């Protein structure tokens, strides 16, 4: 029996080939890191204002991440059943309402409950741009869209802490959540008025448990989806290891000041922007994606192993570590948009579910890498960081070379 012919999905009211549409998708993607990182400078103020224990104040970040990382498992099938716009509208509305609630929270427990729901709403919205790109674009254009979205998404964690600190110079921590409310309300308005459903009706799936289970079974057993999700997860383990250990390593280990650390962290994190920009530049010049991923994974392994060698030899310094980490993160910026494309491309009718698999896998491995790095960190040395980054990079390169390289499209 022949498979039904796929009718092209309807276009949006945006010009989908224009900058405005790309920025809209990027803004959807960047809402979660903005909600996480703008709150970072305010934790001490939240603790004092709400008379909260330090552990509960710190949980303002962790509980958001918990909601963000688990919601995609549920939301992915919903996006494939009801379409991207309906899930987007509900997710953005809930994000807006919980942001407003957080600005008025009377207690730390109320704030934590609101942050959990806010994180879940961010997780619902965050998986949609990748699915929308799969609905509307193919081949090189899809890769370019993913690279552009990754570029804007990567800038979020860099500017958000400074943005949060700037907001605090004008008002209390509640102003941060008030501004998030306004921003998300504006995005909701744009989504409702300008975005037209991209997921074609003939590709909709029902929500019977057997169908949902079959969808996840298909995604988790599809070589490309499972393989490239796992590849991204390995690299995320190395990235989160750096995020968790870098304050200890730079400030306690190398004696870098808080201002110096902020500068070094911003420089290393900007590697994702460098990598994503180079990736887009190469794709526009019709360089084969396979060649890009080949070279990038080689850089990942080389920089991580060099960091491990520096740690074992006891020759490290803040600048050496930062330089090697920036190479690793820049190479990640080359790999990740291509890995996401390869993971979702084979599954157009369950692109929402496939995007959920990618997101949940990267968050799970990232959390494991971060926890392991913090637990094993010793003696003001980059050895543990280098070991985890090397393990992730080598595992990703081996998986790619043995199983995935032949699956990379043009």
N, C-alpha and C positions, 0 to 999 in steps of 0.2 A: 504494500500500500504506500503510495507516494505521500511524503510529508506535505502539509498545506503550504502554499506559497505565502511568504511573509509580506504583508502590505506595509509600505513605509509608514512610520508613525507620523502624525501631523506635526507641523512645525509650531513653534511658539510664536507669540506676538512679538517677541524680540526678533531681531535679525540674528539668527543663531550663528552666523559667521562673523558677527561683529564683536567689538571689544566689550560692549555693555553686557552681552549675554555671558561672556567669559567671566567678567567681574561679578556678575550675579551668582554664578556657580561658585566662584571662589569665596564670596562672602558667606554663602551657606556653609562652606567647608570651614571657614575661619571662626565662626561663632563659638565652637567648643573651646579652642585654645584661648580665645579672648575671655571667655567666662572663667577659665581656669586661672590664667596668668595675671589678669588685671586685679584679681583678688589677693594675689600673693603678698603685696606690700601691706595689706590691711589686716593680716592675721592678728598681730599684737593689739591693734585697736579694737578688733572684734572681741578678743579675749577680755580686754579691760572694760569695754562698754557693756557687754552682756554678762560680766562676772563669771566667765567660763573657765574651766580647767584648760591648761595648755593643750592637752591631748584632744579635747573636743574642738578647740579653735583650729588646730592643725587638720582635723577631720573635715573642715569646710572644703578642702581640696580633694582629699581622698574619697569622700562620699560622692562628690560630683563625678569623679573618674569611674567609680563603681557603677553608677547609673549609666554613664556614657558607654562603657565597654560591654554592658550586658544587654541594653535595649536593642541593639541591632539584630540580635537573634530572633526577637519577636517581630520587629518592625520590617525586616527584609521580606518575609512572606506577605505582610500587609501591603507593602508597596507594589508587589507583583499582583496582588488581587484587586486593590482599589485604585491603583495608579499612583504616580509620583506626586501629583498636585494635591490630592486629598491628604496624603500622609504629611506632605510638606506644610500644608495649611494648619493641620492639627498640631504638628510638632512645634511650629513657630508660635502658634497661639499659646500653647502650654509653656514654652520657653519664656514668652513675654509675661505671662501671668505670674509665673514663679519668680521671675526677676523682680517684678513689682512687689511680690510678697516678701522676697528677701530684703528689699530696701526698707520694709516696714516690720521686719521680724522682731517680736517682743522678747525672744529668748534664744539661747543657743540651740536648744532642741528643735524649736520651730524652724530656725535657719537651716539646720542640718536636714530636716525633712524636706524643706523646699529645694535645697541643693541636690538631693537625691533625685527628685522629680525633674528638676532643671537639667541635670546630667542626662537622664533618660530621654528628655525631649531633644537635647543636643545630639544624642546618639541617633535618634530617629532622623533628624535633619541631615546629619553629617554623612550618612551613607548614600544620600540621594544624588549628589552631583555625579558620582562615578556611574550610577545606573542611568542617569539622564544622558550622559555622554555616550554610553553604549547604545541607547535608544536612537540617537540622532546622528552619530558619526561612525565612520569606519576607517580602518587603516591609518595612514599617516596623519590625517586630520584628527582622528580620535586621540592619537598619541600627543599631538600638539596641544589639544584641549587639556588633556591630563597633565601635561608639563606646565601649562599656564596656571591651572588650578593649584598644582603643587607649589609653584613659585609664590603665589599670593598666600596660600596656606602657611608656607614656611616663614613668612614675614610676621605672622601673628604672634608666635611666642617670643620673637625678638623685640617687638614694640610694646607688647601688652604690659609687662612689668613697669616699664617707664611710663606708659600711659596711666596705669593705676596709681603710680607715685605722683604724677602730675595732677590727677583728679583729687588726690588726698590733700594737695596743697591748697585746694579751693573749698574743700568740705570734708565731711566725715566719710567713713567707709560705706555708709548707706548711699552716698552719691554715686559710687561705682555701679551699684546694682540699678540705681535709677537711670543712669546713662545706658546700661545694657538693655533696660526696658524700652527706652526710646529707640535705640538702634534696631532691636529685634522687631518692634512694632512697625518701623519703616520698611524693614525687609519683608515682613508679613504683607504689608500693603502692596509692595512691588510684586511679590509672588502671586497674590490673588488677582491683581489687575493685569499683569503682563505675561505671566507664564501660563501657557496652554498645555494641557496634558501631552506628554511625550511617549507614554507607554500605550501602544496600540491595543485596541479592545480585543482583537483576536489572540493576543498574547497573554491575556489575563488568566490567572489560575485561581481555582477555588481554595478555600481554607480548610477542607476536610483534613483531619489529622494524617490520613494516609497520603494525601497529596503533599502536605508540608514535609512529612518525613521522607517521601520519595524525592522531593526537591533537594533537601539537605543531603540525602544519600548520593544524589547525582552530583551535586557540587563537590562533596567531600571525596568522591571517587573519580571525578574528572581529573585526568592527569595534569592538565594545565591549571585549572582552578586551585586544586589542592596543592600542587607543586609550587606555583608562584606565590600563593598565600604563605606557604611554609618558608619559602626563600625570603620573602619580606619579613616574616617573623624572626628569622635568624638575625637579620641585620638590625631589626628593631631592638633585639636583646642587647646588642652592642651599643646602640644609641642611648637606651635607657640606663645602661650601666654607667655611661659617661655622665648623664644628667644627675644620677643619684650620688656619684662619688666625687664629681668635680669640685663642689664646695669644700669638702674635706681635703682633697688633694692640693688644690691651689692655695686655699687660705691657711689651713693648718699645716699642710706638708711643706709648701714652698713659701709661706709667709706673705702671700699676696693680699693686699688690702681689699676691702669690700668693693671699692670703686674699681680697682684693678681687675678683680674677679669678674665684675659685671662687664667690663670691656672685653676681657678674654673670652667669656662665655658668648657674648654677642658676636665676636669675630668667628669663633668656631661654629656657632649655630648658623651663621650666614653662609656656611658652606653648602647648605641645602639650596639656597638661592643661586649660588654659583653653579652648582651641578644642574639644577633645573633649567637655568638659562642656557648653559652649554648644550644640554640635551635638546632643547627647542631649536637652537641654532643649527645643530647637526642634522636634525630631522628636516628642517627647511631646506637643507642642502642635499637632501636625499641620501644621507649616510644610512646604511642598513642598521636597523635597531639591534640586530644580532651583534654587529661589530661594536656598537656602543656598550651593550651589556657585557660583552667579552672584556673590553678594556676596563670598564668600571669595576667589575668584580676582581680583576687583577689588582687594581689600585686599592680596593678594600683589603685584600689579603696582605699586600705589601705594607701598607700603612699600619695595619693592626699588628703584624708580626714585628715591624720595626719598633712599635711602642712596647711590645713585650720584651724585645731585646734590650731596649733602653732601660726598662725596669729591672731586668735581671742583672744587667751590668752596673746598675747604680749610677748611671750617667745622666739621668733625667733632669730637666729644668722646666719651669712653667712654660717658657716659650717653645721648647722642643716638643713637649706634650701637646700644647695647643696647635702647633703646626701639623703634627701627625694626625691629630683628631680632625682638624679641618679638612685634610685630604680624605680621610675616611668618610666624613659627612658630605663632602662635595661629591664623592663617588656614589654615595647613597642617593643623592639628588639625581644622578644619571640613571641609576638602576630602578628606583621605585616607580616612577610613572610608567615605565615599560612593563614592569612586573604586574602592576595593577591592570594594565590593558590586556596582557596575556591571560590573567586570571579570570577576567569577566567576559572577554570577547566571545568565547565559545558558547556562552549560555545566555543568549539575548532574552529569552522568555522568562528567565529567573534572575535577571541582572540585579534586582534588589537583594535577593537572597545571596547571590554570589558576592555582592559588595559587603553584605553583613559578615560573610565568612572571612573575607580579607581583613575587615576592620577588627573583628574579634580575635583573629589569629595574631595580628600585629600587637594588639593590646596585651594579650595573654603572654606572649613571648617577651614583650617589652617589660612587663611587670616582673617576670621571672628573672630577666637579666638585671634589672635594677635592684631587686631584693638580694640576688646572689652577690652582686658587686659590693653592696653596702655591708653584707654579712661577712664577706671574706677580706675586705679592705684592711691592710696592715701597714704599719711602719712608714707612713707618708711616702709610699712608693706607688708608681703606676703599674706595677707588675700584675695585680689582680685585674685592673681595667684592661690592660693589654691582653691578658689571657682570655677574658670573656669576649672582647672584641675579635680576637683572633679565632676563637672557637666558632663564633657566629659567622664570621666572614668565610672561613674555610668550609664550614658546613654548607653555607649558601653556594659557594663556588663548586663544591663537589656535587651537590644536588643538581645544579645547573648543568655542569659538564656531563654528568652521567645520564640525566633524565630529561632535562628541560630545554637544552640548547636547540635541539632539532625542532622544537615546537614554536620557536619564536617566528612570528610572521613578518611580513614586509611592511 
